[in-house]
Amino acid sequence: MFTNKAKDDSSAIARTRRNFLESSLKMGAASLALPALARAASVEPQPQEVKPFDLEELTVADLQEGMRTGKFTARFLVESYLARIASIDSSGPSLNAAIELNPDALSIADSLDAERKSKGSRGPLHGIPILIKDNIGTADRMMTTAGSLALLGVTRPKDSGVARRLREAGAVILGKTNLSEWANFRSSHSSSGWSGRGGQTRNPYALDRSPCGSSSGSGVAVSANLCAAAVGSETDGSIVCPSSGNGIVGIKPTVGLVSRAGIIPISHSQDTAGPMCRSVADAAILLGALSGADPADPATKACPGKSPSDYTQFLDRGGLRGARIGIVRKSYDFTESASSVFSGALDVMKHEGAVLVDPLEIASLGKFDDSEMEVLLYEFKADLNAYLASFAPNAAVHSLKEIIAFNESHHDRELMYFGQDLFLKAEKKGPLTDKAYQDAFARNHRLARVEGIDAVMDKHRLDALVAPTAGPSWLIDLIDGDHDTGGSSSLAAVAGYPNINVPAGFVFGMPVGISFFGRAWSEPKLIRIAYAFEQATRARKQPRFLPTADLKLNS
């Protein structure tokens, strides 16, 4: 969640002092600052020394072909990614994306190699190393903490729905990724990618810039080739923003397509896990493995009975031809450079045969911001308390109230950079039977669904909507917290509808993406469109691990 911090500048005395100082120092400051700025802009940042990596940018299909031919084994893949993590995540550029590694990863890989020899492959994820966000529960020797010291040592007696499906597909859960603590729902002044347990994750394109949140570690890990693919989770923007900021593909599915059981929650009406990958094809493979009904998650009962288990069938190079796409511009205030990237993306869509409806008016945009927060505060308290009771019996804390007290008693490790104002507001909320909650919930779905996405898509006979996902990443700021660069995630998030980020270009070497979103359960159509755009642009570039953004590189 982003907050603009207005500063009071109304004092006449302060103005007088400032004007006097500006007059006195103007010439001196200019003579000192301008040459320094000129020198800074003229010096190209030097990338960190990073060893060549044999698996660099290889797709899931590439890795599977290597295992089929005997070039690779699952054990070799796990060893290679573990070495990569040791080389550039734990040391070197020190991205700090992985919060914990699976001590059983190598033995799991060995058993999958033996199974491949004796029985054949389970499918496209057999033996593929995947990192998952540290709010996704696993019944193994790894902890599930949401980055909080309050849950340190907590292991689960049962896999989450996501972990279970990954294991069934033959994936190797390589470890857990760092995240914005409590999925960025502790403070309105937080630093994305920071947790009390894991510290600050850094953007691989410029190490002093934010990875965005809250699936920060998953986004960075995929972009930096620390794994073949990763799983993140989103309530509002937490898959698509780190995907945009780290130059990868992220799919935020329709709520109910992927099981939420066993994931540390914020909001049962908006939470969902989803794939974070270097290509649309890999994301389609991973989505197929993750999706499906789960008796432990009632939301999955709403999933259409004929929901596909294989989303790769929708990878259509001509998927933009004839597609009617609505251009959503309202309320997104991006820099000229970011807007230029978006304009270029629209030109590509037109060239590929899409029919663009531009501009598109969605009257309900921006009218549910307050009601969204109201719902999230109510649901966070109710859902987290239920989670702690059901899934974390061995935790030292058993309620939101006890977590707040834990943070206060560990102020020097948990609250030294920012507080817990969202926790305090949530704790004051009553039960989900409160009229205030029910009214806000109904308002959200009416404005985001009925009068929002559904209405505009019906009116213009659209296949998808498109908007810039976010602006380029901001500087990490542990003093003031995140600096909003704009975003478009809320409409699909509040509706509970799907959203896919695809890399679109760069601003001073920092990646920016665009979002394709639409109706509930429209993942097949969105994947078709996103894949066609990706293949037409090939916008992704590998990160260079620069210490800071290259101000000479505006392309």
MARDREN-207056 format. One record per residue (C-alpha): x, y negated, z negated; residue in three letters; residue number from 1. Coordinates in nm, 2 decimals, padded with zeros to 4 digits. Layout:
BEGIN
{{X,Y,Z},ALA,NUM}
...
***
This chain:
BEGIN
{{00.00,00.00,00.00},MET,1}
{{00.14,-00.34,00.09},PHE,2}
{{00.09,-00.67,-00.09},THR,3}
{{00.18,-01.02,00.02},ASN,4}
{{00.34,-01.21,-00.25},LYS,5}
{{00.24,-01.58,-00.23},ALA,6}
{{00.47,-01.82,-00.42},LYS,7}
{{00.34,-02.13,-00.59},ASP,8}
{{00.49,-02.44,-00.43},ASP,9}
{{00.25,-02.70,-00.55},SER,10}
{{00.46,-02.89,-00.81},SER,11}
{{00.55,-03.24,-00.70},ALA,12}
{{00.85,-03.23,-00.93},ILE,13}
{{00.98,-02.91,-00.76},ALA,14}
{{00.92,-03.07,-00.42},ARG,15}
{{01.12,-03.38,-00.51},THR,16}
{{01.41,-03.18,-00.64},ARG,17}
{{01.41,-02.96,-00.33},ARG,18}
{{01.40,-03.25,-00.09},ASN,19}
{{01.69,-03.42,-00.28},PHE,20}
{{01.90,-03.10,-00.27},LEU,21}
{{01.82,-03.04,00.10},GLU,22}
{{01.93,-03.40,00.18},SER,23}
{{02.25,-03.36,-00.02},SER,24}
{{02.35,-03.02,00.11},LEU,25}
{{02.21,-03.02,00.46},LYS,26}
{{02.53,-03.09,00.64},MET,27}
{{02.75,-02.88,00.42},GLY,28}
{{02.52,-02.58,00.43},ALA,29}
{{02.48,-02.60,00.80},ALA,30}
{{02.86,-02.62,00.85},SER,31}
{{02.91,-02.31,00.63},LEU,32}
{{02.61,-02.10,00.72},ALA,33}
{{02.59,-02.13,01.10},LEU,34}
{{02.94,-02.00,01.17},PRO,35}
{{02.88,-01.72,00.93},ALA,36}
{{02.55,-01.63,01.09},LEU,37}
{{02.71,-01.65,01.44},ALA,38}
{{02.99,-01.41,01.32},ARG,39}
{{02.74,-01.17,01.17},ALA,40}
{{02.53,-01.16,01.49},ALA,41}
{{02.83,-01.11,01.71},SER,42}
{{02.97,-00.81,01.52},VAL,43}
{{02.82,-00.48,01.62},GLU,44}
{{02.76,-00.26,01.32},PRO,45}
{{02.97,00.06,01.34},GLN,46}
{{02.80,00.39,01.30},PRO,47}
{{02.90,00.63,01.03},GLN,48}
{{03.13,00.92,01.13},GLU,49}
{{02.90,01.22,01.18},VAL,50}
{{03.02,01.56,01.29},LYS,51}
{{02.87,01.71,01.62},PRO,52}
{{02.58,01.94,01.55},PHE,53}
{{02.51,02.25,01.76},ASP,54}
{{02.14,02.24,01.71},LEU,55}
{{02.10,01.86,01.79},GLU,56}
{{01.76,01.78,01.92},GLU,57}
{{01.67,02.15,02.00},LEU,58}
{{01.30,02.22,02.01},THR,59}
{{01.12,02.50,01.84},VAL,60}
{{01.10,02.67,02.18},ALA,61}
{{01.47,02.63,02.23},ASP,62}
{{01.54,02.79,01.89},LEU,63}
{{01.30,03.07,01.96},GLN,64}
{{01.47,03.14,02.30},GLU,65}
{{01.80,03.15,02.12},GLY,66}
{{01.68,03.41,01.87},MET,67}
{{01.51,03.61,02.15},ARG,68}
{{01.84,03.63,02.35},THR,69}
{{02.05,03.70,02.04},GLY,70}
{{02.24,03.37,02.06},LYS,71}
{{02.08,03.27,01.72},PHE,72}
{{01.95,03.44,01.42},THR,73}
{{01.72,03.29,01.15},ALA,74}
{{02.01,03.32,00.91},ARG,75}
{{02.23,03.12,01.15},PHE,76}
{{01.97,02.85,01.18},LEU,77}
{{01.93,02.82,00.81},VAL,78}
{{02.30,02.81,00.75},GLU,79}
{{02.34,02.54,01.02},SER,80}
{{02.07,02.31,00.88},TYR,81}
{{02.20,02.36,00.53},LEU,82}
{{02.54,02.25,00.65},ALA,83}
{{02.39,01.95,00.83},ARG,84}
{{02.21,01.85,00.51},ILE,85}
{{02.53,01.88,00.31},ALA,86}
{{02.72,01.68,00.57},SER,87}
{{02.49,01.38,00.63},ILE,88}
{{02.21,01.39,00.37},ASP,89}
{{02.40,01.46,00.05},SER,90}
{{02.72,01.29,00.17},SER,91}
{{02.84,01.09,00.47},GLY,92}
{{02.55,00.85,00.56},PRO,93}
{{02.37,00.98,00.25},SER,94}
{{02.02,00.97,00.38},LEU,95}
{{01.88,01.13,00.07},ASN,96}
{{01.59,01.29,00.25},ALA,97}
{{01.60,01.64,00.09},ALA,98}
{{01.50,01.65,-00.28},ILE,99}
{{01.55,02.02,-00.33},GLU,100}
{{01.67,02.32,-00.12},LEU,101}
{{01.51,02.66,-00.14},ASN,102}
{{01.76,02.90,-00.31},PRO,103}
{{01.59,03.19,-00.14},ASP,104}
{{01.61,03.05,00.22},ALA,105}
{{01.89,03.27,00.33},LEU,106}
{{01.74,03.59,00.20},SER,107}
{{01.41,03.50,00.36},ILE,108}
{{01.59,03.44,00.69},ALA,109}
{{01.76,03.78,00.66},ASP,110}
{{01.42,03.96,00.61},SER,111}
{{01.27,03.77,00.91},LEU,112}
{{01.57,03.88,01.12},ASP,113}
{{01.52,04.24,01.02},ALA,114}
{{01.15,04.21,01.09},GLU,115}
{{01.21,04.07,01.43},ARG,116}
{{01.43,04.37,01.51},LYS,117}
{{01.19,04.63,01.38},SER,118}
{{00.85,04.48,01.47},LYS,119}
{{00.91,04.18,01.69},GLY,120}
{{00.83,03.82,01.64},SER,121}
{{00.52,03.69,01.45},ARG,122}
{{00.50,03.39,01.68},GLY,123}
{{00.66,03.06,01.77},PRO,124}
{{00.76,02.97,01.41},LEU,125}
{{00.92,03.31,01.33},HIS,126}
{{01.25,03.23,01.16},GLY,127}
{{01.22,02.85,01.21},ILE,128}
{{01.35,02.64,00.92},PRO,129}
{{01.10,02.38,00.81},ILE,130}
{{01.11,02.12,00.53},LEU,131}
{{00.80,02.02,00.34},ILE,132}
{{00.71,01.72,00.13},LYS,133}
{{00.75,01.75,-00.25},ASP,134}
{{00.38,01.72,-00.32},ASN,135}
{{00.31,02.05,-00.13},ILE,136}
{{00.30,02.34,-00.38},GLY,137}
{{00.51,02.65,-00.33},THR,138}
{{00.50,02.97,-00.55},ALA,139}
{{00.88,03.02,-00.56},ASP,140}
{{01.18,02.88,-00.75},ARG,141}
{{01.13,02.53,-00.61},MET,142}
{{00.95,02.26,-00.81},MET,143}
{{00.65,02.05,-00.69},THR,144}
{{00.68,01.71,-00.85},THR,145}
{{00.56,01.43,-00.62},ALA,146}
{{00.90,01.28,-00.70},GLY,147}
{{00.80,01.22,-01.06},SER,148}
{{01.01,01.30,-01.36},LEU,149}
{{00.69,01.38,-01.54},ALA,150}
{{00.65,01.70,-01.34},LEU,151}
{{01.02,01.80,-01.35},LEU,152}
{{01.05,02.17,-01.39},GLY,153}
{{00.69,02.24,-01.28},VAL,154}
{{00.66,02.55,-01.06},THR,155}
{{00.34,02.69,-00.93},ARG,156}
{{00.19,03.03,-00.97},PRO,157}
{{00.03,03.02,-00.62},LYS,158}
{{00.12,02.88,-00.28},ASP,159}
{{-00.06,02.58,-00.14},SER,160}
{{-00.27,02.65,00.17},GLY,161}
{{00.00,02.49,00.38},VAL,162}
{{00.29,02.70,00.23},ALA,163}
{{00.09,03.02,00.26},ARG,164}
{{00.02,02.95,00.63},ARG,165}
{{00.38,02.87,00.70},LEU,166}
{{00.50,03.19,00.54},ARG,167}
{{00.24,03.39,00.73},GLU,168}
{{00.36,03.23,01.06},ALA,169}
{{00.72,03.34,00.97},GLY,170}
{{00.86,03.00,00.90},ALA,171}
{{01.15,02.96,00.66},VAL,172}
{{01.06,02.69,00.40},ILE,173}
{{01.40,02.54,00.38},LEU,174}
{{01.33,02.30,00.10},GLY,175}
{{01.13,01.99,-00.02},LYS,176}
{{01.17,01.63,00.10},THR,177}
{{01.18,01.32,-00.10},ASN,178}
{{00.88,01.09,-00.09},LEU,179}
{{00.75,00.76,-00.22},SER,180}
{{00.67,00.87,-00.58},GLU,181}
{{00.31,00.99,-00.62},TRP,182}
{{00.27,00.94,-00.25},ALA,183}
{{00.31,00.56,-00.29},ASN,184}
{{00.01,00.53,-00.52},PHE,185}
{{00.17,00.42,-00.84},ARG,186}
{{00.25,00.05,-00.78},SER,187}
{{00.14,-00.22,-00.53},SER,188}
{{00.50,-00.34,-00.54},HIS,189}
{{00.68,-00.01,-00.46},SER,190}
{{00.97,00.06,-00.24},SER,191}
{{00.88,00.32,00.02},SER,192}
{{01.10,00.63,00.00},GLY,193}
{{01.19,00.58,-00.37},TRP,194}
{{01.11,00.83,-00.64},SER,195}
{{01.22,00.86,-01.00},GLY,196}
{{01.34,01.21,-00.93},ARG,197}
{{01.49,01.16,-00.58},GLY,198}
{{01.61,00.80,-00.56},GLY,199}
{{01.59,00.60,-00.24},GLN,200}
{{01.57,00.76,00.10},THR,201}
{{01.73,00.56,00.39},ARG,202}
{{01.64,00.51,00.75},ASN,203}
{{01.89,00.69,00.98},PRO,204}
{{01.88,00.42,01.24},TYR,205}
{{01.99,00.15,01.00},ALA,206}
{{02.08,00.27,00.65},LEU,207}
{{01.97,-00.05,00.48},ASP,208}
{{01.62,-00.03,00.62},ARG,209}
{{01.31,00.14,00.49},SER,210}
{{01.21,00.49,00.60},PRO,211}
{{00.84,00.39,00.54},CYS,212}
{{00.62,00.60,00.32},GLY,213}
{{00.51,00.81,00.17},SER,214}
{{00.63,01.11,00.38},SER,215}
{{00.97,00.93,00.39},SER,216}
{{01.20,01.23,00.35},GLY,217}
{{01.01,01.44,00.60},SER,218}
{{01.03,01.16,00.87},GLY,219}
{{01.40,01.10,00.81},VAL,220}
{{01.48,01.48,00.79},ALA,221}
{{01.32,01.54,01.13},VAL,222}
{{01.48,01.24,01.30},SER,223}
{{01.83,01.32,01.17},ALA,224}
{{01.80,01.69,01.27},ASN,225}
{{01.81,01.82,00.91},LEU,226}
{{01.55,02.08,01.01},CYS,227}
{{01.35,02.20,01.31},ALA,228}
{{01.03,02.04,01.19},ALA,229}
{{00.87,01.91,00.87},ALA,230}
{{00.53,01.87,00.70},VAL,231}
{{00.41,01.54,00.55},GLY,232}
{{00.09,01.43,00.40},SER,233}
{{-00.12,01.12,00.45},GLU,234}
{{-00.39,00.92,00.27},THR,235}
{{-00.35,00.61,00.48},ASP,236}
{{-00.04,00.57,00.70},GLY,237}
{{00.19,00.81,00.52},SER,238}
{{00.25,01.04,00.82},ILE,239}
{{00.22,00.79,01.11},VAL,240}
{{00.42,00.51,00.95},CYS,241}
{{00.74,00.71,00.87},PRO,242}
{{00.70,00.88,01.21},SER,243}
{{00.70,00.54,01.38},SER,244}
{{00.98,00.40,01.17},GLY,245}
{{01.20,00.71,01.23},ASN,246}
{{01.13,00.76,01.60},GLY,247}
{{00.94,01.09,01.58},ILE,248}
{{00.59,01.24,01.65},VAL,249}
{{00.35,01.27,01.36},GLY,250}
{{00.00,01.41,01.36},ILE,251}
{{-00.25,01.31,01.09},LYS,252}
{{-00.52,01.56,01.14},PRO,253}
{{-00.90,01.53,01.08},THR,254}
{{-00.96,01.58,00.71},VAL,255}
{{-01.06,01.95,00.68},GLY,256}
{{-00.85,02.09,00.97},LEU,257}
{{-00.55,02.16,00.74},VAL,258}
{{-00.60,02.29,00.38},SER,259}
{{-00.54,02.05,00.10},ARG,260}
{{-00.55,02.32,-00.17},ALA,261}
{{-00.24,02.30,-00.39},GLY,262}
{{-00.12,01.96,-00.27},ILE,263}
{{-00.08,01.69,-00.53},ILE,264}
{{-00.37,01.46,-00.44},PRO,265}
{{-00.46,01.10,-00.41},ILE,266}
{{-00.80,01.12,-00.24},SER,267}
{{-01.01,01.42,-00.14},HIS,268}
{{-01.19,01.21,00.12},SER,269}
{{-00.87,01.09,00.30},GLN,270}
{{-00.58,01.33,00.21},ASP,271}
{{-00.44,01.57,00.47},THR,272}
{{-00.11,01.74,00.55},ALA,273}
{{00.02,01.73,00.90},GLY,274}
{{00.32,01.80,01.13},PRO,275}
{{00.62,01.57,01.17},MET,276}
{{00.84,01.67,01.47},CYS,277}
{{01.07,01.54,01.74},ARG,278}
{{00.83,01.62,02.02},SER,279}
{{00.45,01.65,02.08},VAL,280}
{{00.51,02.01,02.18},ALA,281}
{{00.67,02.10,01.85},ASP,282}
{{00.39,01.91,01.66},ALA,283}
{{00.13,02.11,01.86},ALA,284}
{{00.30,02.44,01.76},ILE,285}
{{00.32,02.34,01.39},LEU,286}
{{-00.04,02.21,01.39},LEU,287}
{{-00.16,02.55,01.52},GLY,288}
{{00.01,02.73,01.23},ALA,289}
{{-00.12,02.49,00.97},LEU,290}
{{-00.48,02.46,01.07},SER,291}
{{-00.77,02.68,00.98},GLY,292}
{{-01.03,02.76,00.71},ALA,293}
{{-00.92,02.81,00.35},ASP,294}
{{-01.17,02.93,00.08},PRO,295}
{{-00.98,02.72,-00.17},ALA,296}
{{-01.06,02.39,00.02},ASP,297}
{{-01.43,02.32,00.08},PRO,298}
{{-01.34,02.05,00.34},ALA,299}
{{-01.22,02.32,00.58},THR,300}
{{-01.57,02.46,00.60},LYS,301}
{{-01.66,02.16,00.82},ALA,302}
{{-01.40,02.26,01.08},CYS,303}
{{-01.57,02.37,01.40},PRO,304}
{{-01.59,02.75,01.43},GLY,305}
{{-01.41,02.74,01.76},LYS,306}
{{-01.13,02.52,01.65},SER,307}
{{-00.82,02.63,01.85},PRO,308}
{{-00.53,02.81,01.68},SER,309}
{{-00.29,02.73,01.97},ASP,310}
{{-00.27,02.36,02.04},TYR,311}
{{00.01,02.40,02.30},THR,312}
{{-00.26,02.48,02.56},GLN,313}
{{-00.34,02.11,02.56},PHE,314}
{{00.01,01.99,02.66},LEU,315}
{{-00.09,01.84,02.99},ASP,316}
{{00.16,01.63,03.18},ARG,317}
{{-00.13,01.47,03.37},GLY,318}
{{-00.33,01.41,03.05},GLY,319}
{{-00.35,01.03,03.10},LEU,320}
{{-00.50,01.06,03.44},ARG,321}
{{-00.86,00.93,03.42},GLY,322}
{{-00.85,00.91,03.04},ALA,323}
{{-01.06,00.61,02.91},ARG,324}
{{-00.86,00.45,02.63},ILE,325}
{{-00.97,00.16,02.42},GLY,326}
{{-00.70,-00.10,02.32},ILE,327}
{{-00.74,-00.21,01.95},VAL,328}
{{-00.56,-00.54,01.89},ARG,329}
{{-00.76,-00.71,01.61},LYS,330}
{{-00.58,-00.77,01.28},SER,331}
{{-00.24,-00.64,01.39},TYR,332}
{{00.01,-00.93,01.37},ASP,333}
{{00.34,-00.80,01.50},PHE,334}
{{00.66,-00.97,01.62},THR,335}
{{00.69,-01.07,01.98},GLU,336}
{{00.94,-00.79,02.03},SER,337}
{{00.71,-00.52,01.89},ALA,338}
{{00.42,-00.66,02.09},SER,339}
{{00.63,-00.64,02.40},SER,340}
{{00.69,-00.27,02.33},VAL,341}
{{00.32,-00.22,02.30},PHE,342}
{{00.25,-00.41,02.63},SER,343}
{{00.51,-00.19,02.80},GLY,344}
{{00.34,00.12,02.67},ALA,345}
{{00.00,00.00,02.81},LEU,346}
{{00.17,-00.05,03.15},ASP,347}
{{00.29,00.31,03.14},VAL,348}
{{-00.06,00.43,03.06},MET,349}
{{-00.21,00.24,03.35},LYS,350}
{{00.07,00.37,03.58},HIS,351}
{{-00.02,00.73,03.47},GLU,352}
{{-00.38,00.68,03.57},GLY,353}
{{-00.55,00.58,03.24},ALA,354}
{{-00.85,00.35,03.24},VAL,355}
{{-00.78,00.09,02.97},LEU,356}
{{-01.07,-00.10,02.80},VAL,357}
{{-00.89,-00.41,02.68},ASP,358}
{{-00.95,-00.59,02.45},PRO,359}
{{-01.18,-00.38,02.24},LEU,360}
{{-01.39,-00.53,01.96},GLU,361}
{{-01.45,-00.32,01.65},ILE,362}
{{-01.66,-00.55,01.43},ALA,363}
{{-01.61,-00.34,01.11},SER,364}
{{-01.23,-00.37,01.11},LEU,365}
{{-01.09,-00.52,00.79},GLY,366}
{{-01.43,-00.51,00.62},LYS,367}
{{-01.36,-00.19,00.42},PHE,368}
{{-01.02,-00.28,00.26},ASP,369}
{{-01.16,-00.34,-00.08},ASP,370}
{{-01.40,-00.04,-00.07},SER,371}
{{-01.11,00.18,00.04},GLU,372}
{{-00.91,00.09,-00.26},MET,373}
{{-01.21,00.14,-00.49},GLU,374}
{{-01.26,00.49,-00.36},VAL,375}
{{-00.89,00.57,-00.38},LEU,376}
{{-00.87,00.46,-00.75},LEU,377}
{{-01.17,00.67,-00.85},TYR,378}
{{-01.07,00.98,-00.66},GLU,379}
{{-00.71,00.96,-00.77},PHE,380}
{{-00.80,00.98,-01.13},LYS,381}
{{-01.06,01.26,-01.08},ALA,382}
{{-00.85,01.46,-00.83},ASP,383}
{{-00.52,01.43,-01.01},LEU,384}
{{-00.67,01.54,-01.34},ASN,385}
{{-00.83,01.84,-01.17},ALA,386}
{{-00.50,01.93,-01.00},TYR,387}
{{-00.30,01.91,-01.33},LEU,388}
{{-00.56,02.14,-01.50},ALA,389}
{{-00.57,02.40,-01.22},SER,390}
{{-00.23,02.40,-01.05},PHE,391}
{{00.02,02.28,-01.31},ALA,392}
{{-00.05,02.46,-01.63},PRO,393}
{{00.32,02.46,-01.72},ASN,394}
{{00.35,02.08,-01.68},ALA,395}
{{00.44,01.85,-01.98},ALA,396}
{{00.16,01.62,-01.88},VAL,397}
{{-00.20,01.72,-01.83},HIS,398}
{{-00.38,01.40,-01.72},SER,399}
{{-00.32,01.06,-01.56},LEU,400}
{{-00.33,00.91,-01.90},LYS,401}
{{-00.05,01.12,-02.02},GLU,402}
{{00.16,01.04,-01.71},ILE,403}
{{00.12,00.67,-01.77},ILE,404}
{{00.24,00.73,-02.13},ALA,405}
{{00.53,00.94,-02.00},PHE,406}
{{00.64,00.66,-01.76},ASN,407}
{{00.63,00.41,-02.04},GLU,408}
{{00.85,00.63,-02.26},SER,409}
{{01.09,00.68,-01.97},HIS,410}
{{01.08,00.32,-01.86},HIS,411}
{{01.46,00.31,-01.79},ASP,412}
{{01.43,00.59,-01.53},ARG,413}
{{01.07,00.55,-01.39},GLU,414}
{{00.98,00.18,-01.42},LEU,415}
{{01.31,00.00,-01.37},MET,416}
{{01.22,-00.13,-01.02},TYR,417}
{{00.84,-00.15,-01.02},PHE,418}
{{00.55,-00.06,-01.25},GLY,419}
{{00.24,00.14,-01.24},GLN,420}
{{-00.05,-00.11,-01.19},ASP,421}
{{-00.24,00.13,-00.96},LEU,422}
{{-00.22,00.40,-01.23},PHE,423}
{{-00.36,00.16,-01.49},LEU,424}
{{-00.64,00.05,-01.26},LYS,425}
{{-00.73,00.41,-01.17},ALA,426}
{{-00.73,00.52,-01.54},GLU,427}
{{-01.00,00.26,-01.61},LYS,428}
{{-01.24,00.41,-01.36},LYS,429}
{{-01.53,00.63,-01.46},GLY,430}
{{-01.65,00.95,-01.31},PRO,431}
{{-01.74,01.01,-00.94},LEU,432}
{{-02.11,00.98,-01.04},THR,433}
{{-02.06,00.60,-01.09},ASP,434}
{{-02.27,00.40,-00.85},LYS,435}
{{-01.97,00.17,-00.78},ALA,436}
{{-01.78,00.47,-00.64},TYR,437}
{{-02.07,00.62,-00.45},GLN,438}
{{-02.16,00.28,-00.29},ASP,439}
{{-01.79,00.22,-00.19},ALA,440}
{{-01.77,00.57,-00.04},PHE,441}
{{-02.08,00.53,00.16},ALA,442}
{{-01.96,00.19,00.28},ARG,443}
{{-01.63,00.33,00.39},ASN,444}
{{-01.78,00.60,00.61},HIS,445}
{{-02.05,00.37,00.75},ARG,446}
{{-01.80,00.11,00.86},LEU,447}
{{-01.51,00.33,00.97},ALA,448}
{{-01.71,00.61,01.13},ARG,449}
{{-02.07,00.52,01.23},VAL,450}
{{-02.01,00.15,01.30},GLU,451}
{{-01.64,00.19,01.37},GLY,452}
{{-01.48,00.46,01.57},ILE,453}
{{-01.79,00.65,01.67},ASP,454}
{{-01.98,00.34,01.78},ALA,455}
{{-01.71,00.19,01.99},VAL,456}
{{-01.62,00.52,02.16},MET,457}
{{-01.99,00.59,02.24},ASP,458}
{{-02.04,00.24,02.37},LYS,459}
{{-01.74,00.25,02.61},HIS,460}
{{-01.73,00.62,02.68},ARG,461}
{{-01.38,00.65,02.54},LEU,462}
{{-01.15,00.95,02.51},ASP,463}
{{-00.92,00.78,02.26},ALA,464}
{{-00.82,00.45,02.09},LEU,465}
{{-00.47,00.31,02.09},VAL,466}
{{-00.29,00.06,01.87},ALA,467}
{{00.07,-00.02,01.76},PRO,468}
{{00.14,00.21,01.46},THR,469}
{{00.36,-00.03,01.27},ALA,470}
{{00.62,-00.30,01.32},GLY,471}
{{00.99,-00.22,01.29},PRO,472}
{{01.12,-00.11,00.95},SER,473}
{{01.19,-00.38,00.69},TRP,474}
{{01.50,-00.41,00.47},LEU,475}
{{01.49,-00.19,00.16},ILE,476}
{{01.41,-00.42,-00.13},ASP,477}
{{01.40,-00.27,-00.48},LEU,478}
{{01.35,-00.61,-00.64},ILE,479}
{{01.04,-00.73,-00.45},ASP,480}
{{00.92,-00.40,-00.29},GLY,481}
{{00.80,-00.33,00.06},ASP,482}
{{00.75,-00.61,00.32},HIS,483}
{{00.45,-00.55,00.54},ASP,484}
{{00.53,-00.55,00.91},THR,485}
{{00.17,-00.46,01.02},GLY,486}
{{-00.01,-00.14,01.07},GLY,487}
{{-00.31,00.03,01.23},SER,488}
{{-00.36,00.35,01.02},SER,489}
{{-00.66,00.25,00.80},SER,490}
{{-00.94,00.29,01.05},LEU,491}
{{-00.87,00.66,01.12},ALA,492}
{{-00.76,00.72,00.76},ALA,493}
{{-01.07,00.59,00.60},VAL,494}
{{-01.29,00.77,00.86},ALA,495}
{{-01.09,01.09,00.80},GLY,496}
{{-01.03,01.12,01.17},TYR,497}
{{-00.72,01.23,01.36},PRO,498}
{{-00.43,01.00,01.45},ASN,499}
{{-00.11,01.08,01.64},ILE,500}
{{00.21,00.86,01.65},ASN,501}
{{00.44,00.88,01.95},VAL,502}
{{00.77,00.69,01.99},PRO,503}
{{00.72,00.39,02.22},ALA,504}
{{01.04,00.19,02.21},GLY,505}
{{01.28,-00.01,02.00},PHE,506}
{{01.33,-00.35,01.85},VAL,507}
{{01.69,-00.43,01.77},PHE,508}
{{01.76,-00.06,01.77},GLY,509}
{{01.48,00.02,01.53},MET,510}
{{01.21,00.26,01.66},PRO,511}
{{00.84,00.16,01.69},VAL,512}
{{00.56,00.39,01.78},GLY,513}
{{00.20,00.37,01.90},ILE,514}
{{-00.10,00.56,01.76},SER,515}
{{-00.36,00.75,01.96},PHE,516}
{{-00.67,00.81,01.74},PHE,517}
{{-01.04,00.91,01.79},GLY,518}
{{-01.33,01.11,01.68},ARG,519}
{{-01.34,01.39,01.43},ALA,520}
{{-01.19,01.72,01.56},TRP,521}
{{-01.06,01.55,01.87},SER,522}
{{-00.70,01.67,01.83},GLU,523}
{{-00.70,01.86,02.16},PRO,524}
{{-00.78,01.55,02.36},LYS,525}
{{-00.54,01.33,02.16},LEU,526}
{{-00.26,01.58,02.21},ILE,527}
{{-00.32,01.59,02.58},ARG,528}
{{-00.30,01.21,02.60},ILE,529}
{{00.00,01.18,02.36},ALA,530}
{{00.20,01.45,02.55},TYR,531}
{{00.14,01.28,02.88},ALA,532}
{{00.26,00.95,02.73},PHE,533}
{{00.56,01.11,02.57},GLU,534}
{{00.67,01.28,02.90},GLN,535}
{{00.62,00.96,03.10},ALA,536}
{{00.83,00.75,02.86},THR,537}
{{01.08,00.98,02.69},ARG,538}
{{01.12,00.69,02.44},ALA,539}
{{01.29,00.88,02.15},ARG,540}
{{01.66,00.82,02.10},LYS,541}
{{01.87,00.99,01.83},GLN,542}
{{01.96,00.78,01.53},PRO,543}
{{02.32,00.64,01.51},ARG,544}
{{02.34,00.60,01.13},PHE,545}
{{02.43,00.23,01.15},LEU,546}
{{02.49,00.05,00.82},PRO,547}
{{02.25,-00.22,00.93},THR,548}
{{02.04,-00.31,01.24},ALA,549}
{{02.23,-00.41,01.56},ASP,550}
{{02.11,-00.76,01.62},LEU,551}
{{02.26,-00.76,01.97},LYS,552}
{{02.06,-00.46,02.08},LEU,553}
{{01.70,-00.58,02.14},ASN,554}
{{01.57,-00.31,02.37},SER,555}
***
